[in-house]
Amino acid sequence: MLPRVTQVHKPESIEEATHLLIEQDVRPLYGGVALHRESPMDVSAVVDLSLLGLEQHRIFDTGFSLGSMMTLEAAYQASLAIAEHSPNAGFLASVIRQEAPVNMRNTMTIGDVLVERRADSCLLTAFVLLDAQVDANGWPRFIHEWLDAPDVEVRSALITEVALERGSTSAKYAFEKVARTPADAPIVGAMSYLDRSADGTIVDARLAMCGIAPHPIPLPAVDEALMQSGADVEAALAKLDITPPSDHWGSSEYRLAMARVLGRRVLNRTL
């Protein structure tokens, strides 16, 4: 429990939970992982969302969604189960396994991941790649808008689910990372999604990366160059205009070099 928390609310409706979260010193709990890691000193009450039915997934004609109270393990199992219906879900399942070890996956929720917005999150990178939409406070926004939102807005929002498109059955996916060990979070990571029409024309190309900005980002200039150049990977990577941060895991120069190496690998794997 956080040091200054004196009250735990347990609302029975979305409306009640939203009303409680209006107060500045009240935060949603989700799985508790994000809040525990942050350990804010200005929070006096938390909102337990366990009675709101947010621990389920939904399938619809154009895609699927994962509830914010689903643990990563539950999201992994659900994504595996619906992979035949939604190719994007199959790729997502493979990514979730790399987001955290199984003991953490049984505790951490989708909501925790969306609140933390970690720069090295494999799952957030997949959400960016697949153009996910986050439903928070009753209205959806694309994942890149969510990741750019102010901290105060994100931390107090009531996230209900994240929705993704089905994906194409002919699409190819790739993920590469450089990390201290294979089990560790990426220092830099790159993901690619590429789809072709029956005649071989590229109809959709996407590249997303983590570890090169404050949060995972799409790279639309690279995507556009790849399609316009007829799948010229080097021409596309010439549009990789980034200035990564430096930290104890890697300098800006190292991260930029790795971004180019990993970008080349994932693009070549999906061509």
C-alpha positions as CSV (number, residue, x, y, z in Angstrom):
1,M,0.0,0.0,0.0
2,L,1.2,3.5,-0.8
3,P,2.4,5.4,2.3
4,R,-0.3,8.1,2.4
5,V,-3.3,6.1,1.1
6,T,-6.1,6.1,3.7
7,Q,-9.0,5.0,1.6
8,V,-9.7,2.4,-1.1
9,H,-12.9,3.0,-3.2
10,K,-14.6,0.0,-4.9
11,P,-17.2,1.5,-7.3
12,E,-19.8,-0.7,-9.0
13,S,-20.2,1.4,-12.1
14,I,-18.0,3.2,-14.7
15,E,-19.9,6.4,-13.9
16,E,-19.1,6.1,-10.1
17,A,-15.4,5.4,-10.8
18,T,-15.1,8.3,-13.2
19,H,-16.7,10.6,-10.6
20,L,-14.2,9.4,-7.9
21,L,-11.2,10.1,-10.2
22,I,-12.1,13.7,-10.6
23,E,-10.3,14.4,-7.3
24,Q,-6.5,15.2,-7.8
25,D,-5.4,12.9,-4.9
26,V,-7.3,9.8,-6.2
27,R,-5.8,7.4,-8.7
28,P,-7.0,4.2,-10.4
29,L,-5.4,1.0,-9.1
30,Y,-5.5,-1.4,-12.1
31,G,-3.2,-4.3,-11.0
32,G,-1.2,-2.0,-8.7
33,V,2.1,-2.5,-10.5
34,A,2.3,1.0,-12.1
35,L,1.2,2.8,-8.9
36,H,3.6,0.8,-6.7
37,R,6.5,1.5,-9.0
38,E,5.7,5.2,-9.1
39,S,5.0,5.4,-5.3
40,P,3.5,8.9,-5.4
41,M,3.4,10.8,-2.1
42,D,0.4,13.0,-3.0
43,V,-2.2,10.1,-3.4
44,S,-4.6,9.6,-0.5
45,A,-7.1,7.3,-2.1
46,V,-7.2,4.7,-4.8
47,V,-10.0,3.2,-6.9
48,D,-10.3,-0.5,-7.1
49,L,-11.7,-1.3,-10.6
50,S,-12.3,-5.0,-10.0
51,L,-16.1,-4.8,-10.0
52,L,-16.4,-3.0,-13.4
53,G,-16.1,-6.0,-15.8
54,L,-12.9,-4.7,-17.3
55,E,-11.0,-8.0,-17.1
56,Q,-12.5,-9.4,-20.4
57,H,-11.7,-9.2,-24.1
58,R,-14.1,-8.5,-26.9
59,I,-14.2,-9.7,-30.5
60,F,-15.9,-7.7,-33.2
61,D,-16.0,-7.8,-37.0
62,T,-13.1,-5.4,-37.6
63,G,-10.9,-6.4,-34.7
64,F,-10.7,-7.1,-30.9
65,S,-10.1,-5.3,-27.6
66,L,-8.4,-6.1,-24.3
67,G,-9.9,-4.8,-21.1
68,S,-7.7,-2.6,-18.9
69,M,-8.0,-5.0,-15.9
70,M,-6.8,-8.0,-17.9
71,T,-3.5,-9.3,-16.5
72,L,-0.9,-9.6,-19.2
73,E,-1.1,-13.4,-18.8
74,A,-4.9,-13.3,-19.4
75,A,-4.3,-11.0,-22.4
76,Y,-1.7,-13.4,-23.7
77,Q,-4.1,-16.4,-23.5
78,A,-6.9,-14.4,-25.0
79,S,-4.7,-13.2,-27.9
80,L,-3.7,-16.8,-28.6
81,A,-7.3,-17.9,-28.6
82,I,-8.4,-15.4,-31.2
83,A,-5.3,-15.4,-33.4
84,E,-7.2,-17.3,-36.1
85,H,-9.8,-14.5,-36.2
86,S,-7.3,-11.7,-35.8
87,P,-3.8,-12.1,-37.1
88,N,-2.7,-9.0,-35.1
89,A,-3.7,-10.9,-32.0
90,G,-1.3,-13.7,-32.8
91,F,1.6,-11.3,-33.1
92,L,0.5,-9.5,-30.0
93,A,0.6,-12.8,-28.0
94,S,4.3,-13.3,-29.0
95,V,5.1,-9.8,-27.9
96,I,3.3,-10.1,-24.5
97,R,5.5,-13.0,-23.5
98,Q,8.5,-10.7,-23.9
99,E,7.0,-7.8,-21.9
100,A,7.4,-9.4,-18.5
101,P,8.2,-12.8,-16.9
102,V,5.3,-15.0,-16.1
103,N,5.1,-14.1,-12.4
104,M,4.8,-10.4,-13.3
105,R,2.3,-11.2,-16.2
106,N,0.0,-12.7,-13.6
107,T,-0.1,-9.3,-11.7
108,M,0.5,-6.5,-14.2
109,T,-2.5,-5.4,-16.2
110,I,-3.1,-3.8,-19.6
111,G,-4.0,-0.6,-17.6
112,D,-0.6,-0.7,-15.8
113,V,1.2,-0.8,-19.1
114,L,-0.8,2.1,-20.5
115,V,-0.3,4.2,-17.4
116,E,3.5,3.6,-17.1
117,R,4.2,4.4,-20.8
118,R,7.7,2.9,-20.4
119,A,10.2,3.8,-23.1
120,D,11.3,0.2,-23.5
121,S,7.9,-1.5,-23.5
122,C,7.6,-4.2,-26.1
123,L,3.8,-4.2,-25.7
124,L,3.4,-0.5,-26.2
125,T,5.6,-0.7,-29.3
126,A,3.3,-3.4,-30.7
127,F,0.3,-1.1,-29.9
128,V,2.0,1.7,-31.8
129,L,2.8,-0.6,-34.7
130,L,-0.8,-1.9,-34.9
131,D,-2.3,1.6,-34.5
132,A,-4.2,0.7,-31.3
133,Q,-6.9,2.9,-29.8
134,V,-7.1,3.5,-26.1
135,D,-10.6,4.0,-24.6
136,A,-10.3,6.3,-21.6
137,N,-12.9,8.4,-19.8
138,G,-15.5,7.4,-22.4
139,W,-13.7,8.3,-25.6
140,P,-11.1,6.6,-27.8
141,R,-7.8,8.1,-28.9
142,F,-5.0,6.6,-31.0
143,I,-2.1,5.2,-29.1
144,H,0.4,7.9,-30.3
145,E,-2.0,10.6,-28.9
146,W,-2.2,8.7,-25.6
147,L,1.5,8.4,-25.3
148,D,1.9,12.1,-25.9
149,A,-0.7,13.1,-23.4
150,P,0.3,14.9,-20.1
151,D,1.2,12.7,-17.2
152,V,-1.5,14.2,-15.0
153,E,-4.1,13.3,-17.5
154,V,-2.9,9.8,-18.1
155,R,-2.5,8.9,-14.4
156,S,-6.0,9.9,-13.4
157,A,-7.8,8.6,-16.5
158,L,-10.2,5.7,-16.3
159,I,-9.0,3.3,-19.0
160,T,-11.5,0.8,-20.0
161,E,-9.9,-1.1,-22.9
162,V,-7.5,-0.9,-25.8
163,A,-8.8,-1.9,-29.3
164,L,-6.9,-3.2,-32.3
165,E,-7.8,-4.0,-35.9
166,R,-7.9,-7.6,-37.0
167,G,-4.9,-7.3,-39.3
168,S,-4.4,-8.9,-42.7
169,T,-4.1,-12.6,-43.2
170,S,-1.3,-12.0,-45.7
171,A,0.7,-9.6,-43.6
172,K,4.1,-10.3,-42.2
173,Y,5.4,-9.2,-38.8
174,A,8.9,-9.0,-37.3
175,F,10.4,-7.9,-34.0
176,E,14.1,-7.5,-33.1
177,K,15.7,-6.1,-30.1
178,V,19.1,-5.5,-28.5
179,A,19.2,-6.0,-24.8
180,R,21.6,-6.9,-21.9
181,T,20.3,-10.5,-22.0
182,P,17.6,-12.1,-24.2
183,A,15.2,-12.0,-21.2
184,D,15.7,-8.3,-20.5
185,A,13.7,-5.3,-21.8
186,P,15.0,-3.8,-25.0
187,I,17.7,-1.1,-25.0
188,V,16.4,-0.6,-28.5
189,G,13.6,-2.5,-30.2
190,A,12.1,-2.4,-33.7
191,M,8.9,-3.9,-35.1
192,S,7.6,-4.1,-38.7
193,Y,4.3,-4.9,-40.3
194,L,4.1,-5.3,-44.0
195,D,1.2,-6.4,-46.3
196,R,1.1,-6.9,-50.0
197,S,-1.8,-7.3,-52.5
198,A,-2.2,-10.4,-54.6
199,D,0.0,-8.9,-57.3
200,G,2.8,-8.3,-54.8
201,T,2.3,-4.5,-54.4
202,I,3.0,-3.2,-50.9
203,V,-0.4,-1.9,-49.6
204,D,0.6,-1.3,-46.0
205,A,4.1,-0.8,-44.4
206,R,4.7,0.2,-40.8
207,L,7.8,0.5,-38.6
208,A,7.7,1.2,-34.9
209,M,10.6,1.4,-32.4
210,C,11.3,1.7,-28.7
211,G,14.3,2.9,-26.8
212,I,14.9,5.9,-29.1
213,A,12.4,8.4,-27.6
214,P,10.6,9.0,-24.3
215,H,8.1,6.4,-25.4
216,P,7.7,3.9,-28.3
217,I,7.1,5.8,-31.6
218,P,5.8,5.2,-35.2
219,L,8.1,6.1,-38.0
220,P,5.7,7.3,-40.8
221,A,8.5,8.9,-42.9
222,V,10.2,5.5,-43.2
223,D,6.9,3.8,-44.0
224,E,6.1,6.2,-46.8
225,A,9.6,6.0,-48.2
226,L,9.5,2.2,-48.2
227,M,6.2,2.1,-50.2
228,Q,7.3,4.9,-52.6
229,S,10.7,3.4,-53.3
230,G,9.3,0.0,-54.2
231,A,10.7,-1.7,-51.0
232,D,14.1,-0.1,-51.0
233,V,15.1,-0.6,-47.4
234,E,18.2,1.7,-47.5
235,A,16.2,4.5,-49.0
236,A,13.5,4.1,-46.3
237,L,16.0,4.0,-43.5
238,A,17.6,7.3,-44.8
239,K,14.4,8.9,-43.5
240,L,15.1,7.7,-40.0
241,D,15.5,11.1,-38.5
242,I,15.8,10.6,-34.7
243,T,17.9,11.9,-31.9
244,P,17.7,9.2,-29.1
245,P,18.4,10.1,-25.5
246,S,21.5,8.9,-23.7
247,D,21.6,7.0,-20.4
248,H,23.6,4.3,-18.6
249,W,22.3,1.6,-20.9
250,G,23.5,3.3,-24.1
251,S,24.6,6.6,-25.6
252,S,22.5,8.5,-28.2
253,E,25.0,7.4,-30.9
254,Y,24.7,3.7,-29.9
255,R,20.9,3.8,-29.9
256,L,20.8,5.5,-33.3
257,A,23.2,2.8,-34.7
258,M,21.1,0.0,-33.2
259,A,17.9,1.6,-34.6
260,R,19.4,1.4,-38.1
261,V,20.6,-2.2,-37.6
262,L,17.3,-3.4,-36.1
263,G,15.2,-1.4,-38.6
264,R,17.0,-3.0,-41.5
265,R,16.6,-6.5,-40.0
266,V,12.8,-6.2,-39.4
267,L,12.1,-4.6,-42.7
268,N,14.1,-7.3,-44.6
269,R,12.3,-10.0,-42.7
270,T,8.9,-8.7,-43.7
271,L,9.6,-8.0,-47.4
